[in-house]
């Protein structure tokens, strides 16, 4: 939550959104609880690498089939009061809230209180829009043609104000649509604010009350709650890291995020949530399918997104993944459906321009360790200018999109289409990797003598191949 623009498409996501996590051979792991991290075990050593010089609280948990396999709580829930982090401390979980909102909509659908095909105007009477119909299904899949309503100005000037749900909807209505329903996927918080309104009308009670009545209380999720101004036991303090060091994060009035990012929880509750959800105890199989299968655009292109879950692969295993951020907090979860394996991490430090703890990459490294997936040595080496020059050029993917490899200020850069440039860091002759990612590339020559860029996303064994194009004469 509170990311002003998360633009997701099938190709760029492989660079921008870090997937991952674990699997099968966890049966030999022992449960660990330590503060500080136990460096004697391989998972503890990985966590310690990410925790270095960050005294804030980091909670990590690994479970399989609902059974705890490994967990660790290190650092502080409150730095100023020297309160060590425990399993009971609650974090703002940002956009992980969207999973609860999506599941609640599906639960209400099962109770015949709403339909995914309902027009949002059935619930938000004053929400007026032009163009194609916006259904609850469009909102759940970020395909309604809505842009992000939380602008930089709102973050800077208004995010600490009280605001009503109807006033939030007015803000969303005032923003022009960026397309028609089903034309593109544009991740934003706007749709889940509108879904909050649909839930409240269908339930005839507040979002928080409806969530408690239908999901949290019946299934024993006692640590998960809407994070308003009420006193909440074991609430962790939130921090941000600047170039001057760690400071208290700016506050967010939780009347803004609501069903898009307004919940607090801890890793044990999040693990229980994953187990209940994916084992079919919360929803019917037909409803669960909406969460775990990719939805399609009008042109039949896959979005690689279920309801509130990104769908991908890690080491050739399918995974469901999402993360969430709020000022002062960051969280992430990944789930391997074949192995019924789940990993969750939360930290009371936001990422503030990359100065926080990269939880997504932490989970990737843990995944590789547990799955025994071999990794290249992600360490920068010096290569000659001739070697860099050799691989520059445009490489065409089977889709027709081109990756442009160029040299900027002596550094090799990769650009997908007209998107942003990312540095390719040399790790050996012909092999490069992206910063804070397990994705790596190798420049080779195929049997036809063509120069090829092979990209291995998330340690998958089968690369994406792009052929170097000959320069125009």
C-alpha positions in Angstrom: 0.0 0.0 0.0 1.0 3.6 -0.4 3.1 3.1 -3.5 2.1 5.9 -5.8 2.4 3.9 -9.1 2.9 0.1 -9.4 2.7 -0.4 -13.1 2.8 -4.1 -13.7 3.1 -5.9 -17.0 4.3 -9.4 -17.9 7.8 -8.5 -18.9 8.8 -5.7 -16.7 7.5 -7.4 -13.6 10.3 -10.0 -13.8 12.7 -7.1 -13.1 10.6 -4.9 -10.8 8.7 -7.3 -8.6 10.8 -9.7 -6.6 9.0 -13.1 -6.3 10.0 -16.2 -4.5 10.2 -18.7 -1.8 10.6 -22.1 -0.6 9.8 -25.7 -0.9 10.0 -29.4 -0.4 13.0 -30.4 1.6 12.2 -28.4 4.7 11.4 -31.5 6.6 14.9 -31.6 8.1 14.7 -28.0 9.4 14.4 -27.3 13.1 12.4 -24.6 14.6 14.6 -21.7 15.7 13.7 -18.6 17.7 16.5 -16.2 18.5 17.3 -12.6 19.2 19.8 -11.9 17.7 19.7 -14.2 14.7 21.3 -17.6 15.2 24.2 -17.6 12.7 24.8 -21.3 13.1 22.0 -22.3 10.7 21.9 -21.5 7.0 18.6 -19.6 7.2 19.9 -17.5 10.1 23.0 -16.6 8.2 20.9 -15.4 5.3 18.8 -13.3 7.5 21.8 -11.8 9.2 23.2 -10.6 5.9 20.0 -8.6 5.4 19.8 -7.5 9.0 23.3 -6.1 9.2 23.3 -2.5 10.5 19.5 -2.5 10.8 18.5 -2.6 14.5 14.8 -2.6 13.6 12.5 -5.6 14.1 12.5 -8.4 11.4 10.2 -11.4 11.7 10.5 -14.4 9.4 8.5 -17.6 9.4 8.5 -20.8 7.2 5.6 -23.3 7.4 4.6 -26.3 5.5 1.0 -27.8 5.6 0.3 -25.5 8.5 3.2 -26.7 10.6 6.0 -24.4 11.7 9.4 -25.4 10.3 11.5 -22.3 11.1 11.0 -18.8 12.5 13.1 -16.0 13.8 12.4 -12.7 15.5 15.3 -10.2 15.8 15.8 -6.6 16.5 13.4 -4.2 18.2 9.7 -3.5 18.1 10.4 -0.1 19.5 13.9 1.3 19.3 13.3 4.2 21.7 12.0 2.0 24.5 14.4 -0.9 23.8 11.6 -3.3 23.4 12.8 -6.5 21.6 10.7 -7.9 18.9 8.6 -11.0 19.7 6.2 -13.3 17.8 3.3 -11.3 19.2 4.2 -7.9 17.8 1.9 -6.6 15.1 3.0 -4.8 11.9 1.1 -2.7 9.4 1.0 -5.1 6.5 0.1 -2.7 3.7 -1.1 -4.3 0.5 -1.2 -7.8 2.0 -4.6 -6.4 3.2 -5.9 -6.9 -0.3 -5.9 -10.7 0.2 -8.3 -10.3 3.1 -10.5 -7.9 1.1 -10.6 -10.2 -1.9 -11.4 -13.2 0.2 -14.1 -11.2 2.0 -15.7 -10.3 -1.3 -15.7 -14.0 -2.3 -17.2 -15.0 1.1 -20.0 -12.5 0.6 -20.5 -13.9 -2.9 -20.9 -17.4 -1.5 -23.5 -15.9 0.9 -25.4 -14.4 -2.1 -24.8 -10.9 -0.8 -23.1 -9.7 -4.0 -21.9 -10.9 -7.4 -18.6 -10.3 -9.1 -20.5 -9.1 -12.1 -22.2 -6.3 -10.2 -21.6 -2.8 -11.3 -19.7 -0.8 -8.6 -22.5 1.8 -8.8 -24.8 -0.6 -7.1 -22.9 0.0 -3.9 -21.2 3.4 -4.5 -24.3 5.3 -5.6 -22.4 8.6 -6.0 -19.5 7.1 -8.0 -20.1 8.3 -11.6 -17.9 7.4 -14.5 -18.0 7.3 -18.3 -17.0 4.5 -20.6 -17.3 0.8 -20.2 -18.9 -0.8 -17.1 -16.8 -1.3 -14.0 -17.6 -4.5 -12.2 -16.3 -5.9 -8.9 -14.3 -8.4 -10.9 -12.5 -5.5 -12.7 -11.7 -3.9 -9.4 -10.3 -7.1 -7.9 -8.0 -7.7 -10.9 -6.9 -4.0 -11.3 -8.4 -4.0 -14.8 -11.0 -1.2 -14.3 -9.0 1.5 -16.0 -8.5 3.4 -12.7 -5.3 5.2 -11.8 -3.7 5.5 -8.4 -5.5 8.1 -6.2 -2.8 8.4 -3.6 -0.6 11.0 -5.3 2.7 12.4 -4.1 0.9 15.6 -3.0 -1.5 13.5 -0.9 1.4 11.6 0.7 3.1 14.9 1.5 0.2 17.1 2.6 -2.9 15.1 3.5 -2.1 11.5 4.5 -2.3 12.3 8.3 -5.8 13.8 8.0 -9.0 12.0 8.8 -11.0 11.3 5.7 -14.3 9.5 5.1 -14.8 6.5 2.7 -17.1 8.6 0.6 -14.6 11.4 0.3 -12.0 8.8 -0.8 -14.4 7.7 -3.5 -14.8 11.3 -4.6 -11.0 11.6 -5.0 -11.0 8.5 -7.2 -13.9 9.7 -9.3 -12.1 13.0 -10.0 -9.2 11.2 -11.6 -9.6 10.5 -15.3 -9.8 6.9 -16.4 -6.7 5.6 -18.0 -8.5 3.1 -20.2 -11.6 1.0 -20.6 -12.3 -2.0 -18.4 -10.3 -5.1 -19.3 -7.9 -3.2 -21.6 -4.9 -3.3 -19.3 -3.8 -4.2 -15.8 -2.7 -1.1 -13.8 -2.0 -1.9 -10.1 -3.4 0.7 -7.8 -5.2 1.1 -4.5 -8.2 2.8 -6.0 -10.1 -0.4 -6.9 -9.8 -1.8 -3.4 -11.1 1.4 -1.8 -14.2 1.0 -4.0 -14.4 -2.7 -2.9 -14.4 -1.5 0.7 -17.5 0.4 -0.1 -19.1 -2.6 -1.8 -18.4 -4.7 1.3 -19.8 -2.2 3.7 -23.1 -1.9 1.7 -23.4 -5.6 1.2 -22.7 -6.3 4.9 -24.6 -3.3 6.3 -21.8 -2.7 8.7 -18.2 -1.2 8.6 -15.4 -3.0 6.7 -13.7 -3.8 10.0 -16.9 -5.3 11.5 -17.6 -7.3 8.4 -14.1 -8.7 8.3 -14.3 -9.6 11.9 -17.7 -11.3 11.6 -17.0 -13.4 8.5 -13.2 -14.1 8.5 -11.1 -13.1 11.5 -13.2 -14.2 14.4 -14.6 -17.5 13.0 -11.1 -18.6 11.9 -9.1 -17.6 15.0 -7.1 -14.8 13.4 -6.9 -12.8 16.7 -3.8 -10.8 15.9 -5.2 -9.4 12.7 -7.2 -6.2 12.9 -7.9 -2.9 11.2 -5.3 -0.5 12.3 -7.1 2.7 13.3 -6.5 5.0 16.2 -7.7 2.6 18.8 -5.2 1.1 21.3 -3.7 -2.0 19.9 -1.7 -4.3 22.1 1.8 -5.3 20.8 1.7 -2.7 18.0 5.2 -2.2 16.7 6.6 1.2 16.0 7.5 2.1 12.4 10.7 3.5 11.1 12.4 4.9 8.0 16.0 5.0 7.0 17.5 8.1 5.5 21.1 9.0 4.6 21.3 10.5 8.1 20.2 7.3 9.8 17.0 5.7 11.1 14.2 8.0 12.3 10.5 7.6 13.2 8.4 7.2 10.1 5.7 9.7 9.3 2.3 8.6 10.4 -0.5 7.5 8.1 -4.0 8.0 9.1 -5.5 4.6 8.5 -8.8 6.1 7.3 -7.0 6.3 3.9 -5.9 2.8 3.1 -8.8 0.8 4.5 -9.4 -2.4 2.4 -6.4 -1.6 0.2 -3.8 -1.6 3.0 -5.3 -0.8 6.4 -4.7 -4.0 8.4 -2.2 -5.0 11.2 -1.1 -8.5 11.8 1.9 -10.7 12.8 3.7 -13.4 10.9 2.0 -16.2 12.8 -1.5 -14.9 12.0 -0.4 -14.4 8.4 0.9 -18.0 8.2 -2.4 -19.3 9.7 -4.2 -17.2 7.1 -2.2 -18.8 4.2 -2.8 -22.3 5.5 -6.6 -21.7 6.0 -6.9 -20.0 2.6 -5.0 -22.4 0.4 -6.1 -25.6 2.2 -9.7 -24.7 1.2 -10.9 -24.1 4.8 -12.0 -20.4 4.1 -13.5 -20.6 0.7 -15.1 -23.1 -1.7 -12.8 -24.4 -4.4 -14.7 -22.5 -7.0 -14.1 -19.3 -5.1 -10.4 -20.0 -4.3 -9.8 -20.4 -8.0 -10.3 -16.7 -8.5 -7.3 -16.1 -6.2 -4.9 -18.6 -7.7 -5.5 -18.5 -11.4 -4.5 -15.7 -13.8 -7.2 -13.5 -15.2 -7.2 -12.3 -18.8 -7.6 -9.0 -20.5 -10.1 -8.3 -23.3 -7.4 -9.4 -25.9 -7.0 -12.8 -24.0 -3.5 -11.8 -22.7 -2.8 -13.2 -19.3 -2.3 -10.7 -16.4 -0.3 -13.2 -14.3 -2.5 -11.9 -11.4 -5.2 -13.7 -9.4 -7.3 -11.8 -6.9 -4.7 -10.0 -4.8 -1.9 -12.5 -5.8 0.8 -12.2 -8.3 1.4 -15.6 -10.0 4.8 -16.7 -11.2 7.6 -19.2 -11.0 10.7 -19.7 -8.9 13.2 -22.3 -9.8 10.5 -23.8 -12.1 8.0 -24.1 -9.3 4.7 -22.1 -9.4 4.3 -19.6 -6.6 1.7 -17.1 -5.4 3.2 -13.8 -4.1 2.5 -10.4 -2.9 4.1 -7.7 -0.8 2.9 -4.7 1.1 4.3 -1.4 2.3 3.3 1.5 4.4 5.3 4.4 5.9 7.4 2.6 8.4 6.7 -1.0 7.4 7.2 -3.6 4.8 5.9 -7.1 4.5 5.9 -10.0 2.0 4.5 -13.5 1.6 5.1 -16.3 -0.9 3.4 -19.6 -1.3 4.3 -22.8 -3.1 1.0 -24.6 -3.9 2.6 -27.9 -5.0 4.5 -28.2 -1.7 1.9 -26.3 0.5 4.9 -24.3 1.6 4.6 -20.7 2.9 7.0 -18.0 3.8 6.2 -14.7 5.4 8.4 -11.8 6.5 7.6 -8.4 8.1 9.8 -5.5 9.2 9.1 -2.2 10.9 11.2 -0.3 8.4 10.0 1.0 5.1 12.1 0.8 1.9 12.4 4.5 1.3 14.3 4.6 -1.9 16.0 1.2 -1.3 17.5 2.2 2.1 15.4 -0.4 3.9 15.7 -4.2 4.1 15.0 -5.9 0.8 12.6 -8.6 2.1 11.7 -9.8 -1.4 15.3 -10.7 -2.1 15.6 -12.1 1.4 12.8 -14.5 0.6 14.4 -15.4 -2.7 17.7 -16.3 -1.0 15.9 -18.4 1.6 14.0 -20.2 -1.2 17.2 -21.1 -3.1 18.7 -22.4 0.1 15.7 -24.6 1.0 15.2 -25.9 -2.5 18.9 -26.5 -3.1 18.7 -24.5 -6.3 22.2 -23.7 -7.5 23.0 -20.0 -7.8 25.7 -18.2 -9.7 28.1 -16.2 -7.7 26.5 -12.8 -7.5 29.7 -10.8 -7.0 30.8 -8.0 -9.3 34.0 -8.6 -11.3 35.9 -6.3 -13.6 35.6 -7.0 -17.4 37.2 -5.2 -20.3 35.5 -2.5 -22.4 35.9 -4.9 -25.3 33.7 -7.4 -23.5 31.1 -4.8 -22.7 31.1 -3.6 -26.3 30.7 -7.1 -27.6 27.3 -7.6 -26.1 25.7 -4.2 -26.8 22.9 -4.1 -29.3 19.2 -4.8 -29.6 17.9 -8.3 -28.8 14.4 -9.3 -30.0 12.1 -11.5 -27.9 9.7 -14.0 -29.5 6.9 -11.4 -28.7 8.6 -8.8 -30.9 9.6 -6.6 -28.0 13.3 -5.7 -27.9 15.8 -5.5 -25.1 18.3 -2.7 -25.7 21.8 -3.3 -24.3 23.9 -0.2 -24.1 26.8 1.4 -22.2 26.2 4.4 -20.0 29.2 6.0 -18.2 31.1 2.8 -18.5 28.2 0.6 -17.2 26.2 -2.0 -19.1 22.5 -1.2 -19.1 19.4 -3.2 -20.1 16.2 -1.5 -21.3 13.0 -3.4 -22.2 11.3 -1.6 -25.0 10.9 2.1 -23.9 11.0 1.2 -20.2 13.5 2.3 -17.6 17.2 1.2 -17.8 18.6 -1.3 -15.3 22.3 -1.9 -14.8 23.7 -5.3 -15.7 26.5 -6.1 -13.3 29.3 -8.4 -14.6 30.0 -11.6 -12.6 32.1 -13.4 -15.2 32.8 -13.2 -18.9 29.5 -13.1 -20.7 27.4 -13.3 -17.5 25.7 -10.5 -15.7 23.1 -10.0 -13.0 20.6 -7.3 -11.9 21.1 -5.6 -8.5 18.9 -6.9 -5.7 17.6 -9.8 -7.9 18.4 -13.4 -8.5 17.8 -12.9 -12.2 20.9 -13.2 -14.4 21.7 -13.2 -18.1 24.2 -14.9 -20.3 25.3 -13.8 -23.7 26.0 -16.8 -26.0 26.0 -17.9 -29.6 23.4 -20.5 -30.8 23.9 -23.3 -33.3 22.9 -21.0 -36.2 25.7 -18.6 -35.3 23.3 -16.0 -33.9 24.2 -14.0 -30.8 21.7 -14.7 -28.0 20.8 -13.1 -24.7 19.5 -15.8 -22.3 17.7 -14.4 -19.3 17.2 -16.7 -16.2 14.4 -15.2 -14.2 14.1 -16.2 -10.5 16.5 -19.1 -11.0 14.3 -20.8 -13.5 16.1 -23.5 -15.4 14.7 -22.5 -18.8 15.8 -19.1 -20.0 14.0 -16.4 -22.0 15.9 -16.1 -25.3 16.3 -12.9 -27.3 18.2 -12.8 -30.6 20.6 -10.0 -31.4 19.4 -7.9 -34.4 21.7 -6.9 -37.1 22.3 -3.1 -37.3 20.3 -1.3 -40.0 22.4 -0.4 -42.9 
